[in-house]
Amino acid sequence: MRAFRGPDPVDLGPAKQRAVLAVLLLSPGRPVPTHRIVDAVWGDEPPENGANVVQKYVAGLRRALGRESLVLSAGGYTLAVGEGALDADVFRAELARAGTEQRAGRDGAAAEIVRAALTLWHGDALDGLGGPVFEAARTRLADDRAGAWELWADLRLATGDDAGLVGELTRLTHEFPLREGLRERLMLALHRAGRQAEALAVFRDTREFFLDELGAEPGERMQEVHRRILRGELEQPPPPDPVSPPPYRPVSPPPGAPFSPAPFPPATLAPPSGHPRWLEIAAAAAAPFLTCGVAAWVYFLYAAIQRGRWYHYAVAGLYLVALPWIVMWFEIDPSPIDSETTTAAEGVAVMSWLALWLGSTVHGIILAVHGGDTRSARTRREMARRFAALDPAAAAQAGIGRPDLIRYLDDGGLVDLNNAPPEVLARVPGIGPAEAHRIGLDRHYTGPYRQPADLVTRGLLTPRRLRRAASWLICLESST
């Protein structure tokens, strides 16, 4: 984040002062309450005299930017930003102007405007500022940037100007790996360049990447391009549609805003197939049973890696050390191998072996049937949280955090503290029926939660219970 007065850079002061300025810049021309500035800049560790600290940094900003640019009113601090003074506003205005040119049929001029607007970017927005508020703003701006690149690629394809497009799109797919639209346009560019095999390879690589990372297939639009290439129907790229939102967009963009596809279409969050669960159950039973308990630890190590819990690693370790323990009892047996009588050591070893064999088989099946947390579920929860940070209204409309509703997506098991009924809250690890009942009463009388940590602040959960539950919780705007 930088500021200039004419050609000269402005000294914005220390890091916290720059962070205060960033909060004000996210709401230019509108009052920002002091408590919101404190929450955004200091998060869970606010200073004891937060208002005074903010006042000190505001005084420093007034010295740097001019006293008249930053005023205090009943609603908070308001930063006056002149027209064209904020590069993010200039970026959006230029994209809107490019959309006007495109609707008028001047695709070449529109492409030049978009490319010029993209040169305003000099790295990640709000780089170096941490916290949920800045992270959400950074993600939102990055989404605008990716949408601009997609619009630029559409315009270049529409005008037939394919020179250098493949290389640029290849770079962009690495910069925005989850942006399906960029991969789709790379397939189109490769096909237009006569490189059909490489276009099909892009789809294959995308499908493998999405299945590994998200447990989902590519979206319908990308699959349709793939099918048309295979059938030889794609002589020209499909006409771009940068104005109307795609069918999976739950809410329309505000008037005048450039088109940008939703960051997480339903195909990205679609529920994974049930076949891997049955394969896991079969593997959990086969590993110990077919090897007479020798390889029992293999499945439990796999389960530990997937679930990421220390006690699963401990169980795998116990099954692993059980084998040397059984062998040890056989080795300390003093009787000859061909003896007709069974010694106590042999009896202990045989019973231990049978217990390991049968016990690990049953234990593995139970563990596989009940599932539990996995890396793919954690990835889907993180994707759903990012979606909610970008568009809370759309996330609530899509049913994120509401496993009690019929939904089209899989959010990895998130539970919305502000809207999920108590019987759903009671299924979250660390929250029992009694705690869920108290949470329901508290949000009714006290109001919605801003973050899961409010459960500790309001005395509803202990910090230890919250640590168990936090991975599953999200706080969306209350629907009541």
N, C-alpha and C positions, 0 to 999 in steps of 0.2 A: 504494500500500500504506500503510494507516494502522492505528494501534492506539489503543485507548481504555481508560482505567481509570475505569469508571463513565461519567459524561458528559464527562470531561476527556481531551483528546488526549495521547498519550505521545510525547515526543521520541525518535525512533528513531535519531538521529545522522546521520552522513554517508552518502553514497550507497552506498559499499562495505559499510558496516555494515548498511544496509537490505537489500542484496543477500544478505549472509550470513544474515540473518533469513529472507529469502524461501526460500533453499535449505532451511533447517530446517523452515519451514512446509509445504513440499511433502511432507515425511515426518514429520508430527507424531507425537510419542510414540515414534519409532523412532530409533536411533542413526545418525548420518550421519558417515562417515569424513572426516577432514580433507582428504584428497586429492580427494574428491568436491566438497567445498565450494570448493577452489581451482580445480578444473576448471570448475565452473559459473560462478564469479564472474569469474575472470580469463581463462579460455579458453586461447588459444594463447600468451599473454604472462603466465605466472605470475610472481609475485615470487620472488626468490632464497630468501628465508626465509618460504615460504608458511605453514608451521605457526605461526610466531611472529606473523605478520600476522593470521591467523585468530584466534589466541588473544587478540590485542589487541581485535579487534572483538567477540569473545564477551564479554570483560570489560565492554565498553561496553553490550552488550545486557543483561548481568546487572544493571548499574546501572539501566537503564531499565525492565526487566521484573521484576526480582526475582531474587536469586541462586538461589533454590530452583527457578526455572522452567527453568533451563538447566544441565544436569549433564554431566560428562565420564565416559565409561566406556571399556572396552576397544574397543568398536565405534565410538566417535566421540562427537560431541556430540548430546545428546537434548534436545529442546524439549518441555516438558510443556504441553499445551494442554487446558484444561478443556472439558467438554461444552458445546456451544453457543457457544464463544468464537471459533470461526473461521467467518466468514460463508459460505465455500464449503461447509463441512460443513452449515451450517444450510440452505443452498440445496438441497443434495442430499436432505437429510432431509425438507424440505417437499415436494419432488417425489415422494418415495416415499410420503408421506402422501396426496398428491393421487391417486396411482395406486391406493391403497387405497380412497379415496372413489369413484373412478371404477368400480372393480370391484364396488363395492356399489350401483352405479346412481345415485349422487348426483353427476351431472355438473356441476350448477351450483355446488355447494360445492367440487368439485375445481377448477373453473375459477378460483374466487376464491382458492384456496390457491396455484395456480400463478402467478397474476398478482401476488399479494403477494410470492411468492418472487422474482419477476423485479425487484421494486423494490429488492432488495438490491444490484443492479448499479449502479455509478456510473462507467461508463467501462470501458475495457479492463482485464482482469486483469493484474496485474504490470506496469502501464504504466511505461515508462522503464527497464526492466531488459532488457538485451540478452544474447544468447548462445543456443546451441542448447537448453540445459536450460530456460531461461525461455520461449523461443519455443514449445517443445513443450508446456509446461504451459499457456501462454496459448492455444494452439490447442485443446488438450483442453477447457479451461474454456469457450472460445467455442463449441465444439461442443455442450457441455452446455446452454449458454444457448439456442442455436438449436433444440435438441431440445425444450427447455421451451416455446419459442414455438410450435412445431408442436403439442405436446400441448395447449396453451391454445387454439389455433385449432380443433383437433379437438373439444374440449369445447364451445366456443362454437357450432360447427356442429351438434353433436349436440343441444344444447338449443334450437336455433332462434334463438339470440340473435345476430343478424347485424349489429346496429347498430354502426357504426364499424369493423367487421371488415375491410372492403375497404381503407380508408385505412391501418389498422395493418399489414396484410399487404403493402401496396404499399411502405410504408416499410421493412419488414423485408427484402423482396427486394432492395432497394438496399443494405442493411446486410450481408446475407449473399447475395451474387449467385450463388454456386455451390450454395446449399442448395436442391435441387430440390423438397424437400417443402413449403417455403414457397410456391413458385410453384404447385405443384399445389393447395394449399389456397386460394390466391388465385383460381385458376380456379373452384374450387367455390363460393367466396363470391360471385364475380361472377355465376355461373350462378344461384345462389339468389336474387340480387337482381334477376333478370330482365335481366341485361346479358350476353347470350350472345355477342354480337359481340366485346365486350371480353375475355371469357374466352378465346375462340379467338385473339384478338390476343396474349394473354399467352403462349400456346403457341408462336405463330409467332415472337415476339420471343425467347423462350427458346431455341428451336431455332437461330435465327440466331446468337445469342450463344454457345451451346455449340459450334456448328460453327466459328465464327471463333476462339474461345479454346482449345478442346480438341480439335477435329476429331472430335466425337462427337455422336450424337443424344441427346435427352432419354431418361430411363429408361422402362421398360415401364409403371410405375404412372402416370406423367404422360401417356404416350401413350394408355393405356387411358381415362383421364378425357377426353382430347381426343376419342377415338373415340365415347365414350358421349354426349358433348355433341352431336357431329355427327349421331348416330343418334336423338337425342331420347330416350335411355333414362335420362337422369340426372335423374329427378324429385327424388330425395333423394340427398344425398352418400353415398358408400360408407361402411359402418360403420368407425369408427376401430379400429385394432388396436395399442394402445400397449404390449402386453405381449410378444407373440411377435415375435422379430426377423424382419425381411424375409429372403427367400430368399438375397439376395446377401451377408448378413452372415456372414463366415467363422467368427467365434467369437461365443458368446453373452455378453451382459453379465453381470457378477457379480450374485449374488442381492441383491435389494433395490434395485439401481440403477435409475433411471428409464430408460425406453426412449428411445433416441436413434439414428436411423438412421446407418449407416456414412457417414463424410464423403465417401467417394469410391466410389459403387456401380460395378459392372462396366460399366454403360452409359457412365459418365463416362470410363472408361479403355479403352473398346473400341477395337480397331484401326481406323484410318480406312480408307476405301475406297481401292482402288488406282487409281481413275480419275484423281485429280489428278496422280499421277506420270506417266501416259501423256500427259495434257494438257501437263505441263511439258516432257516430251521433245519433243512436237510443236512447242511454242512455241520451244524451244531450237533446233530445226532450221529452223523457218520464219522466225524473225526475221532471221538473217543471209542465208539462202539466197534468200528471195523478194525481199529488198531489195538483193541483190548485195553484201552486206557492209556496207552503209551503216548499218543498225540493229543491227549485231552487238553493240554495247555494251549494248543495252537489256536483253537476257536476263541478261548477266553482272552488270549492276547489280542486277537483281531477285535473282539468286542471292546476291550479296553482302549484300543487306538480309536475306534469309532466314537465311543462315548466320552472319552477324555477324562475319566474319573479315576482317582488314585486307588480306590478300593477294588476296581476291576483289575488293575495291574497287580494288586496284592493277591487276588484270587488266582490269576494266571500263574503267579510265582509259586503259590501253594501247590497247585497241581503239578508244576514242574519239579519242585523239590520232593514231591511224594514218590516219584519214581526212584531216586537214589535211596530214599528211606526204606522202600520195600526191598530193593536189592541188598541193602545192608543187612536186613534181617535174614535173608537167605544166606548171606556170606558168613554170618556168625553162627549158623547152625552147625553143631559139632558132629552130627550123625553122617554116615556115608550116604552118597546119593542114592544107592540101590537099597537102602534100608526099608523094611516093610512097615515100620512104625513112623508115625508123624510126631515130630517134636513140637514143643510150644513155639519155638521160633518160626517153624514152617507154618504152623497154624495162624500165627499173627500175620505173617507175610501173605498167605493166601487170602485171609479175610480182608486185609488191607487192599490187596489187588482187586478183589471183587467189589469192595466199596468204591475204589477209585473208578473202576470200569463202569459200574451201573450208576453210581452217584454223579459222575461227570456227564454221562449221557443225559440223565434226567435234568440235571442242572443246566446243561447247555440248551436243551429244548425249551425249558421254562424261560431262560434268559432271552432266547431268540423270539419266542412268542410274544413276550411282553414288550419287546422292542426297547424303548427308552430313547434317550437323546443320542443323536448321531451328528457327524460332521455335516451331512447334507441338510439336516433339519436346522442346525445352527446357521448354515449359509442362507437358508430360506428365511429364517427369522431376521437376519441382518438385512437381507434384500427388502423384506417387508417394512422394516424400520426406516430404511432409506426412502422407500416409497412414501411412507407416512410423513416423513420430515419434509418431503417435497410438496405433497398435496394431502394435508390431513383430511379434508372433506372427502376427497376421492377414496382415501384409505378407509374411512368410516363407511362410506357407501358400498365399498367392495367387501365389507365384513371382516376386515383384518382385526384379529383379537377376539373374534366371536365364533368359537367352535360350535356353539349351540345353534347357529344359523346354517341354512343351506347355502353354500358358497361355491364359486367357480375356481377358487385358488387355494393353494396350500401355503400358509404363512409360517410353517414350521412349528406350529403349536403355540403361537403367541396368545396371550389372554389380556384383554383390555380391562384395566382396573376401573375405568369410569363407566363401562357399559355392560360388561359380562355379568350374568346373574351369579349369586353366591354359590350355587351348586357347581358352576364351572370353576370359580375361584378355588373351591375346595379341592379340586383335582391338581392344582399346581403344587409341585414339591415345596415343602416348607410352609404351606398354608393348609390348615385343617378346617373342618366344618365350623368350629367355633370362631376361628379367626376370620373365615369368609363371611360369617354372619355379622361380625363386628365391623368388617370393612364395608359391607353393604349399608349398615346403619350410619356409619361415619360419613360416607360420601353423600348420603341422603340429607343429613342434617348440617354437615360442615361444608360440603361442596366438593367438586371434582379434584382429582390429584393432578399435579403438574409433572411428577416424576415418581418412580417407585420408591425412592428414598423417603417420600412423605409418609410412608407406612411406619417408618421408625420414628420420624418426627412427631407423628400423632399418637405414638404409643401403641400401635396395633400389632407390630411385629418386632422381634428382637433383631439386632444386626446379623446374628448368625442365621436366623430363618430367612431374612431378606437376601443374604448371599446365595442361599439355595434357590430362592424363587426368582431372583432378578433377571436371570437369563430368559424367563418365559413371559415377563410382564412388559406391557406398553401402556402409555397413557394417551388416549385420543380424546378429542373434545367430547364432552358429555352430550348425549342426544336428548336429555331431558331439560 
